[in-house]
Amino acid sequence: MEKRKILLITGSGRSGSTLLSKLLNEIEGAFNVNELVFLHLNGVVRDYPCNTGEKFSESAVWKNIMAAYRSRNEIDLLEYKPHLIPNTRKLVKSQLLPYSKTNEATNPYFQAYQQAIKDLYEAIFEVTNASIIIDSSKIAPFVNVVAHLKDFDLYVLHLVRDPRAVAHSWQKTIRREDVDASTNLFMEKRTPARSSIRWQLVNRFAETLKNHANLKYHYLKYEDFAAEPAKYLAEILHFLNLPANTIPVENGNTIQLKREDYGIWGNPNVRTQKNIVKVKMDDQYKAELPTRDRITATIYAMPLLWKYGYK
């Protein structure tokens, strides 16, 4: 029996993963969860809406998924606690220094959290009859948890975007319109230095997955995808061993959305789009990012900046 597939999108935040996962949800048999790592916080605890607009507690699909999960695991979905598992910096360090290995095998929280995520994936497959789950959680410690699962056919899509564009996005003041207005919630902000340091760390971690025995790895630049979405969607489908014409692209950049999307969290400007999505390059940073911030983001992103072909 062929193993069910999970596609993990990893890389830095603000790199286009919400858009990409929304488009890949159009694959027949796909179920997009967006950022499963935040399901406990934003779904179970805060009861935020999924991409359909329904609150998590009111979605029949998520109700059934959680019931199926609870039939497997008595823990009501473990909270993601990054301080209890190897963080991004340690994951990178463990690849560079042989004496700094991580301790997943002896970490009780890691084992319990991994079992909870495995049971949640199983519940999703059972309830939705999906053949592939699209998970754009990105965060390195979470990806590391999933990468150790043996029960699924794991694929990792390493998505990279220019660190100056990423830094510019993290500086924007964006009020979330995808949650109850009374929350007055804004997206997180980061300085250019912090943004680029994390950009380099998460991309270094993602590169270590190339040689991971338990998964398949694919690399994609956001700028390439935005310029030729049809070409690179076909490339991703080939990577997943799926027909290249599964996601038709019209007029070079337009995709008709035909399948319901139950994803949790992600970029609010993208996740709430319905019916039609037009893929276009977002390079506002070239005109809007101050020179000082551009220099800071550039310095902290080297040498991976050059390695990925950015000037």
Buried (B, 14 or more C-beta within 10 A) or exposed (E): EEEBBBBBBBBBBBBBBBBBBBBBBBBEBBBBBBBBBBBBBBBBEBEBBBBBEBBBEEBEBBEBBBEBBBEBBEBEBBEBEEEBBBBBBBBBBBBEEEEEEBEBEEBEEBBBBBBBBBBBBBBBBBBBEBBBBBBBBBBBBBBBBBBBBEEBBBBBBBBBBBBBBBBBBBBEEBEBEBBEEEEEBEBEEBBBBBBBBBBBBBBBBBBBBEEBEEBBBBBBBBBBBBBBBBEBBBBBBEBBEBEEEBBEBEEEBBBEBEEEBBBBBBBBBBBBBEEEBEBEEBBEBEEEBEEEBBEBBBEBBEEBBEEBEBE
